[in-house]
Amino acid sequence: MRSGAQVVNDRWRLKILTAVNYVACNRCLTFKARVTASSKYIMPSSSVLLALTVLHRAVEAASIAPAQILFGSVLVFLESMAGARQNREDLAILREYVCTTALAIHDELERLHNAHVALPDDMILALDSMATVLGKVQRGLDELDRRNKLAKFIRKDPISNIIAGFMQDFRHSFAVFQLSGNLIAIVRTAEYNEQRQDMTHLLVKQLSEQIQQLEAAADAPIVPGHILPPAPQVLFGRNLEIEAIVTQFLSCNPLPARIALIGPGGVGKTSLARRILHDNRIKGKFGQNRLYIACDAVTRAQSLPALVAQQLGVTSDQPMKAVHRLLSSGPPVFLIFDNFETPWEPKENRAALQDQLSSFATLETVTILITLRGGERPIGTAWSRPLLPQLAPLQREDAQQAFSQISGLFHNNEDLAIVNKLLAHVDYLPLAVSILANLAQHEPLSRLLERWNAEKTASVAAPGHENPDKLASLDVSIRLSISSPRMCEHGDMPLQLLSFISLFPDGIPLTSPLIELMEESFKMPQKSISVLKQVALASEELSSHRIRVLSPIRSYILKYHPPASEPAFAVLKGYFLPMTKVVRDLARLGVRQVGSRLCEDFGNMSSCLDWAISRGTDGHDTGWAVEACLEIAPFSFGSGGHGVDLAVVQRCYDLCIASGNTVLAARALLPLATRSGARSLGRERLRHAVQLAEQSGDEAVIALCLMTKGAYCSPGPEGDGALRDALQRYQELARVSSNPQAYAVEISRTYYGLSRCSYFSSNYADCVAYGIKSEEAIGGLNGSASETNRARNFRAWGLLKLGQFSEAEILCQETLAAMALDDIPFISAYPEFVNLIAEICRLKCQPYDALAAHMRAAAWFKAAKKDDEYGWTLVCASLTAVDTGDLEHVMELQKTSLALLSKSNNEDGVQLARSIAAHVAIARHDWEEAEANALFVRSIGWKHRRRERVGDGEQLLASIDLGRGNVHTAVTHALVSIASIALTRAHNTLMGAIDTYAQCLLALEDPQLVATAMVLAHIMMTAAAPKQVLRAMARAMELYGAVHAASGARRAAKRQYERALKIYDTGRMALRAERCRAKLEELGDF
């Protein structure tokens, strides 16, 4: 290794050598040209000697020992040739070759020296060899000079040969030198290529690193250290909105998306924006280049660019230009302006904000999402299409999930009912749901509901906040919208109109006559509606074209900003007076039609009438409101709509009593009695209603009260008497009326009540007769199809109970066909007649067809949320399923029906359900369970004086005792059963009681009693055969078989069992068929 000082010295030597070489080479070339032109000169010129001398000294200065020796030898060789006189031509050739070779050697040594390459051994040996050859030549020339002239002349040719040998040796050494030089050049070229390849790899690596640095710089956040708000932990029901927004953000077709998320306060705009901010797909596209600008504190338009610049880490006197320049030259950026309404509300800010927002929207690298309280989007920006609709409250299921997730409560049925009420009160608004769920963590649900009823929106405030903000108090959130500049700049009219619209919980149809009436009492209502929609205090439902206010906003407005009495009274009176007349006219068409036509507005009616009636104590004329309430109330209950609230009817009653209006007071008591829930309280109220009506002397009202009382108190003597009294009064009113059909509907309904009362009193003949009279009374009155169907219902059931199955089936089929052809869809009567068809199929030994029909009717009642009818239909289905032999299915249906009927206090349905449970227990030989149910059935029958139910209970007890082996007790129960049912003329039930009694007689094994059983079997067959009641005929055949078997007539017994088995197999009545097969196996083969 050479030291640093040696390297520096070598470089200075190289510079000197290069300069000397330049001069020397030029001179040598001149010499070489002269020698080439005339080869006769043997003696070199002084220039050549000078050049070679300089080269000799240069190699001495470079300390190249082999070259120093060589060049010294060359100089000595040239000096030795100066005195040569012989063989000049040969020596001239040698001299020229030696000089040329010396110059070539110098050039190669210079190249190697410049490349800092050490001389290889082969090259040093070649230089030594050439120096040796020149020494030999020099010694040979000296020897020639010492010879005499004769010897030189004689040996001239041998000297030429010697010189040629020297030339050959010198050329060989020079060739070795050149070969070593070429090898060095090849190695140096390979090294150079390798170095160049390494350099190329190094450059590629450096370029890759620079590209990675550039990519990292592109992915790096524009603002180092910018902290994003966290994503919401609880967010339900927004999947569709998230998908729609993210899809638009990812499409960028052709420009990045610009979306405005608008809606009322508390609907969850900020939560949805934050969820989108942290969506994995948004992260994948924008990385950390996501910017969240909270505009809550921005009050001036000029502050918004400064806030964006601050978030971006930009400092400039012109923040908008600086931000624009940075964003336009940077990577794609996702920009959110949250709570944009804060700077947007002041009118003086809007023009500047529109320009700023439009400027951001022109950047092709910026994707924009703003959240804005209200229903309008800032103009001047090309918002992405399709426009995102105004954000709506949650669906009920999503609100329930959010409430449960936050509160940590897993609700039972009772708690869930309270939660549903609370959520409905706040219209499933996410902010209210969240606050209520937090309150529910430490406060009982029942207490929360009580607080809502008392305090309304004031109760929806997060605890622990002395000065709650809009996120902790529903009142504060609503107050911000009401006091917004966009509301205030239009004066008081928008708020007055909002107060009036808040009386309508279901909204006001834009095509309603109310709109025209509002234009007379309110100034420019359409403009005020537009303002309310702009601030999202009201919204238009596109499906129903109604202008609607959310429930919490309505509650707040009615509490703190109630409607002005004068304009509101004028509009409501002008609306409800004509409606009252319409309701009276529609009443002629029947209850169902009035209810179906008005059900969409029952909630609005209840709310408006409640407000109007409550103003009666202030001296306002509310008679029209009371009249309207009492006309509408009977049609709203059970209609499936909201219904007129009983509290409103109670206020009507109190107001009428206070004013001494006994007619309206009596009418008000009717819905209060029938919807009271407690039978004793209802009876008492109806008696009082009759007394008030009698005090008024209004015969029509007296008859109405009596008819309502009779329908409510039946079955029973009081109900039957009231209905008969009402019938007489209506007939008298019709007789004296100028219009004979003035009271046709009332008379038909009274007959229907008598038919129903007779059915439940087990007087089936009277039931059919009154049904016929009810249908005759309505006659061909226009629009009376509903009353006709009602009259036919119990008439068909009466026919069924009397065993007139063909007549009942024909009546049902005719009614169903009429329903299909009628313009008015009486769908509520449809499942009732389907159940009748099912019962007929059961009696025809077609249990599977009957079960399918029952389940079809049950599905309709369930969808209509008619739990009482649904439960009753399931009872009938379970009774039918007994014949299929699937006892598990029977018990499943029975338990469901029992729960529904117990909830609605339907004792008749509960009695039938317990009767079915007893039948199943008997089939399973669970005598204790069967006896408990049978005793319950009998007790309910005695309680309500239902002979058929008493007989059913006695028949069950007889079967139980027979199974236990208590035959004599079983006979007693069977006789009581027959006696109880015979008075009702319930054909099918009576056949069952006779069958049980005959089985008891056969169990006594008395020949005389066997003969009696034969008579009973004959009675059953005689009653069933003409009407082709296959079920009763098969039971009679079984009884015949049992009697013949007891008498010893085994062939006759087998024949009867086989006939019964054929009927059961045809109807797939597995349980009864299995019983017949068991009897046949006992009889054996003959």
KOLKOLKE-394878 format. One record per residue (C-alpha): residue in one letter; x, y, z. Coordinates in steps of 0.25 Angstrom, whole numbers, plus 5000, padded with zeros to 4 digits. Last residue first. Layout:
<sites>
aXYZ ...
</sites>
This chain:
<sites>
f454947375046 d456147465048 g456447545061 l455447625069 e456547695077 e457247725064 l456047795059 k455947875072 a457347925070 r457047955056 c455948045060 r456748125070 e457848145060 a456848205050 r456348295061 l457748355064 a458148355049 m456948435043 r457448425029 g456048465024 t455948345015 d456648255026 y455548305036 i454448275027 k454948135023 l455248105038 a453748135041 r453348035031 e454347935036 y453947955051 q452447925047 r452847795039 k453747745051 a452547765060 a451647685051 r452647575050 r452847575065 a451447565069 g451747535084 s450847635090 a451947725095 a452547715081 h451247755075 v451147875084 a452647915082 g452347905067 y451147985067 l451848095075 e452948095065 m451848115054 a451248225062 r452548295062 a452748275047 m451348335045 a451648455054 r452948495046 l452248465033 v451148565035 q450348515022 k449148595027 p448248475025 a449248385032 a449548475044 a448248475053 t447948325049 m449348275052 m449348345066 i448048295069 h448348155065 a449648155073 l448748205085 v447848085083 m449047985083 a449548055096 t448148015102 a448347875097 v449647865104 l449047925116 q448147805117 p449347705115 d450147775126 e451647785124 l451747915131 a452747965121 l451747955110 l450848055118 c452048155119 q452348145104 a450848175102 y450948305110 t452248345103 d451548335089 i450348405094 a451248525099 g451948525085 m450648525078 l450148645087 t451348725083 n451048705068 h449648745069 a449648855078 r448148855082 t448448945093 l447448875103 a448148735099 i449448785103 s449248795118 a448448665119 i449448585110 s450548635119 v449848605132 l449648465127 a451148455123 h451548505137 t450648395144 v451148285135 a452648325138 t452348315152 h451848175150 v453048135142 n454148175151 g455148095143 r456148205141 g455948225126 l454448225129 d454648335140 i455448415130 s454348395119 a453248435128 l454048565133 l454148605118 q452648585116 e452348665128 g453248785123 d452648785110 g451248775116 v451548905124 r452148965112 e450848935104 r450048985116 r450749125116 r450149185129 h451349285129 k451949235143 w451349085140 g452149075127 i453349135133 s453349035144 r453148915134 v454348955126 f455248975138 l454848835144 a455148775130 n456548845130 a456848795144 e456348655141 a457248645128 e458448675135 e458148575146 w457748465136 d459048475128 h458548355119 r459248415107 a457948415099 i457248475112 a458348585113 v458048625098 h456548635101 a456848715113 a457748815106 i456648825096 s455648865107 r456648965112 a456649035099 l455149035098 q455049105112 v456149205108 g455349235096 d454049265104 e454849335115 n455449435105 n456249525115 s457149585104 k458449525110 s457749395113 l457349385099 l458749405093 a459449315103 l458349205101 s458549215086 t460049195087 k459849075096 q458849005088 l459549015075 e460848955081 m459948855088 v459248805075 h460548805068 e461148705078 l459848625078 d459948595063 g458848495062 t458148565050 d456848575058 v457448655069 a457948755058 t456448805057 l456348845071 s457748915070 a457248995058 c456049035065 v456849085077 l457849155066 t456649225061 w456249275075 g457649325077 y457649405064 e456349465066 d456849515080 d458149555074 k457649645063 k459049695058 a458549695043 a459649605040 k459249505051 f457849505047 w458249475032 a459149365037 a458049305046 a457049305034 r458049225026 m458449135038 h456949105039 a456749065025 a458048975025 l457448905037 a456148885031 d456748825019 y457648735027 p456448695036 q455548645025 c454548565033 k453348635028 l453148705042 r454548755040 c454248815026 i453048885032 e453948945043 a454948995032 i453849055024 l453449135036 n454849175039 v454949225024 f453649305027 e454349385039 p455549395030 y454849475020 a454049575029 s455249665031 i455449655016 f454249735012 p454849785000 i453849884994 d453549864979 d452849734982 l453149614973 a454149534983 m453249574995 a452049514988 a452749384985 l453149375000 t451749405004 e451149294994 q452149194999 c451849215014 l450349205012 i450549075004 e451349015015 a450449055026 e449248995018 s450048865015 f450448855030 q449048875036 g449548805049 l448948905058 k450248955062 l450648975048 l449349055045 g449649145057 w451049165052 a450449205038 r449549305045 f450649355053 n451349405041 r450149435032 a449849565039 r451249615039 n451249595024 t449949665022 e450449785030 s451749795022 a450949785009 s450049905013 g450650005003 n449250034996 l448149975005 g447649844998 g447049785010 i447749835023 a446549775031 e446549645023 e447949615027 s447749645042 k446449565041 i447149445036 g448249455046 y447149465057 a446549335052 v447949265052 c448249305066 d446849265071 a447149125066 y448449125072 n448049155086 s449449125092 s449449255100 f450749295092 y449849275079 s448649345085 c449449465089 r450149465075 s448749465068 l448249565077 g449349665074 y449149635059 y447649675061 t448149805068 r449149825056 s448049805046 i447149905053 e448250015054 v448549995039 a447050005035 y446850135044 a446550235033 q446050125024 p444550165025 n444950315022 s443750395028 s444050345041 v442950295050 r443150155047 a444650155047 l444650225061 e443650115066 q444550005060 y445750065067 r445050075080 q444649925079 l446049875075 a446649955087 d445749885097 r446049755091 l447549785091 a447549835106 g446749705110 d447749615103 g448949685110 e448349675124 p447849535122 g449249485118 p450149465106 s450249585105 c450649705113 y451449785103 a450449755091 g449249795100 k449949915106 t450249975092 m448849945087 l448250015100 c449150135098 l448750145083 a447250135087 i447350245097 v448150335087 a447050315077 e445950335087 d446550465092 g445850495105 s447150555111 q446850495124 e446750355117 a448050375111 l448750405124 q448150285130 v448550195118 a449950255119 h449950215134 r449550075131 l450750075121 r451750125131 e451350015141 r451449905131 g452849955126 l453349965140 s452949825143 r453549775130 a454849835133 g455549865119 s455050015119 r454850005103 t453349975103 a453050075115 l453850195110 p453350175096 l451950185101 l452150295112 a452350395101 r450950375095 a450350395109 a451050525111 l450750575097 v449250555101 t449450605115 n449950735111 g449950805125 s451250895122 a452050825133 i451550685129 c451850715114 l453250765118 d453550645126 y453050545115 c453850615105 r455150605114 q454850455115 v454750445100 v456150515099 a456650425109 l456150305101 d457050345090 v456450345076 g457050225069 h458450215064 g457950125052 g457749975052 s456250005052 g455949935065 f455550065071 s455450175061 f453950165056 p453350185070 a454250305072 i453850385060 e452450435063 l452850455078 c454050535074 a453350625063 e452250655073 v453250695084 a454050775074 w452850855069 g452450885083 t453750945086 d453351095087 h454551155094 g454351205108 d455751155113 t455251025119 g454850985105 r456350995101 s456550855105 i455450815094 a456350885083 w457650815087 d456950675088 l456250695075 c457550725068 s458250605074 s457150505072 m456850555058 n458250545054 g458450405059 f457150365053 d457550425039 e458050295032 c456950215038 l455850305032 r455450215020 s455750085026 g454950125039 v453750175031 q453750045022 r453849955034 v452750015042 g451650005032 l451250075019 r450150165026 a451350215035 l451950275023 d450850385023 r451050415038 v452550415035 v452350515024 k451550605033 t452650605043 m453650635033 p452950755028 l453050815043 f454450765044 y455250845034 g454550985036 k454650965051 l456150925050 v456551045041 a455751155050 f456251085063 a457651095059 p457551245054 e456951285067 s457651195077 a459151225074 p459851095074 p460651055086 h462151095086 y462851035098 k462050905101 l461450895087 i462750925080 y463550825089 s462550715087 r462550735072 i464050745071 p464150605078 s463050545069 l463650585056 v462950685048 r462250645035 i461750705021 r461050595014 h461250545000 s461050405004 s462250334998 l463050464997 e462950495011 e463250645012 s464050695024 a463850795035 l464850855045 a465950825034 v466450965034 q466150975019 k464850895021 l464350995031 v464651115022 s463851045010 i462651025019 s462751175023 k462751205008 q461551115005 p460851175018 m460851315012 k460051385023 f459251285032 s457751285034 e457251285019 e458451205014 m458251105025 l456851075020 e457451035006 i458450945012 l457450885021 p456650835009 s457750735007 t458650714995 l459950745002 p459550635012 i459750685026 g460650605036 d460350475044 p460550545057 f459650665053 l459650775064 s461150805061 i460650865048 f459950975056 s461251005064 l462051005051 l461151105045 q461351195056 l462851175056 p462951205041 m462051325042 d462851395054 g463851465045 h464551415033 e466051455037 c465751375050 m465651235043 r466951245035 p467651315046 s467451195055 s466651205067 i465751085064 s466850995060 l467751025072 r466451005081 i466350865075 s467750825079 v467650895093 d466350825096 l466950685092 s468050705102 a469450645102 l469950665088 k469350805086 d470150855098 p469750835113 n470050945123 e470050875136 h470350745130 g470450625139 p469250545133 a468950535118 a467650605115 v466350545109 s465450585120 a465250725115 t464750665102 k463450625109 e463350665124 a462150595129 n461950485119 w463450475117 r463750465132 e462750355134 l463350275122 l464750295129 r464150245142 s463650115135 l464950095129 p465650095142 e466850195144 h468350165145 q468650105131 a467350155125 l467850295125 n468950255115 a467950185106 l467050305107 i468250395102 s468550305091 v467150285086 a466950435087 l468150465078 p467750345068 l466350395066 y465450275067 d464150365066 v464450415081 h463150365086 a463250235078 l464550205085 l463950225098 k462750135095 n463650025089 v464550035101 i463250015110 a462849895102 l464249835102 d464249845117 e462949765118 n463449665108 n464749645114 h465849735111 f467349705110 l467949835116 g469349885113 s468850025112 i469750055099 q469549925092 s468049915096 f467750055091 a468450035078 q467849905075 q466449955078 a466750075069 d467149985058 e465849905060 r464950025060 q465550085047 l466450205050 p466250345047 a466350405033 l467550465026 q467150555015 p467350485001 l468650474995 l468650534981 p468950444970 r469750514966 s470950584972 w470850724976 a471250824966 t471550944976 g470951084974 i469751064983 p469851014998 r468950895000 e467650905007 g466850825017 g467550865030 r468650835039 l469850815030 t470950715029 i471950735018 l472750625010 i473750664999 t474750594991 v475950674987 t476950644976 e476250704964 l476150834972 t474850914967 a474050874979 f475050944988 s474751074981 s473251044981 l473251034996 q474051164997 d473051234987 q471851184995 l472451215008 a472651365003 a471251374999 r470651305011 n471351385022 e470451505022 k469251425024 p469751365037 e469351205037 w470551155028 p471651175038 t470951085048 e470251005038 f471450935033 n471450845045 d472550755039 f473350795027 i474050675023 l475250665013 f475750535007 v477050574999 p477650514987 p479150554986 g479750694985 s479850804975 s478450854976 l478350834991 l479650924994 r479251034984 h477751034989 v478251045003 a479251155000 k478151234992 m477151215003 p478151255014 q478551385009 d479451445019 s480051305020 t480451195029 v480151055025 g480150935035 l478950865028 q478050885040 q478451025041 a478151045027 v476750985028 l476451075040 a476951195032 p476051165021 l474851155030 s475151275038 q474751375027 a473351325026 r473151365041 t472551285052 v473451165052 a473451095065 d472550975061 c473250965048 a473950835051 i474950805039 y475350665037 l476450635027 r476750505022 n478150495015 q478550375024 g478250275014 f477350335003 k476950204995 g477150095005 k476650185017 i475350215009 r475150065007 n475450035021 d474350125026 h474950225036 l474450355030 i473150285026 r472850255041 r473150395045 a472150445034 l471050355040 s471350405054 t471250545050 k469950525042 g469250455053 v467850505053 g468050595065 g467750725057 p466950705045 g467550655032 i468650685021 l469950605017 a470450685005 i471350604996 r472450644986 a473050534978 p474450534972 l474350564957 p473950474945 n473450384951 c474250384964 s473650244967 l474150224981 f473450344987 q472150304980 t472250164986 v472550214999 i471350305000 a470350194995 e470950085004 i470950165016 e469550215014 l469050065012 n469750025024 r469250135033 g468250045042 f469250035054 l470350125059 v471050095073 q472550115074 p472550245066 a473950255059 p474950345066 p475250485062 l476450505054 i477850555059 h478750635049 g480150605054 p480850635041 v479850715032 i479850665018 p479950525023 a480950435016 d480550355004 a481150454994 a482350465002 a482450315003 e482350304988 l483450414986 q484350344996 q484050214989 i484350274976 q485650334982 e486050194988 s485750134974 l486650244967 q487750214977 k487650064975 v487650084960 l488850174961 l489550074970 h489249964960 t489750044948 m491050074956 d491249924959 q491049904944 r492050014941 q492949954951 e492849824945 n492949884931 y494249954936 e494749824942 a494549754929 t495249864921 r496349864931 v496549714930 i496549734915 a497449844915 i498449774924 l498349654915 n498649744903 g499849804911 s500349664914 l500249624899 q500949754895 f502149724904 v502149574900 a502149634885 f503349724889 s504149614894 h503849534881 r504249654873 f505549674880 d505849524878 q505549534863 m506349664861 f507549604868 g507449484859 a507349574847 i508649644852 i509349514853 n508849474839 s509349604833 i510649584840 p510749444834 d510549504820 k511749604822 r512749504827 i513749524816 f513549674816 k513749684830 a514949594830 l515549664820 k515349804827 n515949754840 r515049724852 r515049804864 d513749884859 l513049744857 e513249714872 d512649854876 l511449824868 g511249694874 r511349744888 q510349854885 v509449754879 k509549664891 g509249784900 l508049814891 v507549674893 t507749684908 a506949814909 m505849744901 s505849624910 d505849714922 l504649784917 a503949654914 l504249604928 i503549734933 m502349714924 d502149564929 d502349614944 p501149704943 l501449854943 a500649924954 v499349994949 h499050144954 a498250164941 n499150284937 h500350194940 l499750084931 r499550184920 e500950244921 l501550104921 e500850074908 d501250204901 h502650184906 i502750044900 a502150094887 l503250204886 a504350104889 t503750004879 t503850114868 c505250144872 v505649994872 y504949974859 e505650084852 r507050044858 l506849904853 i506449944839 a507550044839 l508549924844 d508049834832 e508349954822 r509649994828 n510249854828 q511649904830 r512050044833 a511650054848 g512250174856 a510950234861 m510250094863 s510850084877 e510250224881 l508850164877 f509050044885 v509550124897 l508250204896 v507450084895 s508050014906 g507750134915 f506350124910 l506249984914 i506949994928 q505950114932 a504850034927 p505149914936 a505350014948 i504050104947 s504450204957 a503550314950 a504750414950 e505650304944 v504450274934 a504450424930 r506050424929 h506050314919 l504850384912 v505650514911 t506950444906 l506050374896 a505550504891 l506950574891 l507450454883 v506350464873 s506550614872 s508050604870 s507850524858 p508050374858 m509250314850 i508850214840 y508250304829 k508050234816 s506650194820 s506150324814 a504650364815 t504350274827 v505550324834 r505050464832 a503650434837 k504150364849 f505050484853 t503850574852 l503050474860 c504150464870 r504150614871 n502650614874 c502750504884 a503850574891 v503050704893 y501750634897 n502550534906 v503150644914 a501750704917 t501250574921 l502450534929 i502250664937 k500850634940 l501150494944 r502150534953 w501150624960 r500150504961 d501250414967 n501650514977 v500150524982 v500050364983 q501350364991 a500850465001 g499550385003 s500450255006 r500550144996 m500050005000 
</sites>
